[in-house]
């Protein structure tokens, strides 16, 4: 995965490459989908959501320029995979998930796997974000939550995957 899907497609950040190599993606998908865990495709999870493909996770983290010591906010935690990858670089990851069943499953999974620098809460990104650096949303959205947009006034970078019809892009 690292060479073919990431380096071969332009991912260069050494922290991102190392983090992607440490996190077992198969632990974040259903047992029936484990054989596809390292395919560069989104895979279904509960609540009609998906776990983002590895290249998109790497691209988002590289674009955010996350470095050791950073505090990161991830909106749309889903299975917890992107938060787990971020946790291998950042000092602390704050993650938000709006679906209670995904929230509880991600919490349990992250605890079972030993990711102790991730705090995951329920919400939709509209709550208080103060003190969080490098907000990043893994889920595609028509527009970033208004509070996330307001976070841009602080030092740091905010990233979101924006979806307009069938077209997705980083903003």
Secondary structure, 3 states (H helix, E strand, C coil): CHHHHHHHHCCCCHHHHHHHHHCCHHHHCCHHHHHHCCCCCCEECCCCCEECCHHHHHHHHHHHCCCCCCEEEEECCCCCHHHHHHHCCCCEEEEEECCHHHHHHHHHHHHHCCCCCEEEEECCCCCCCCCCEEEEEEEEECCCCHHHHHHHHCCCCCEEEEEECCEEEEC
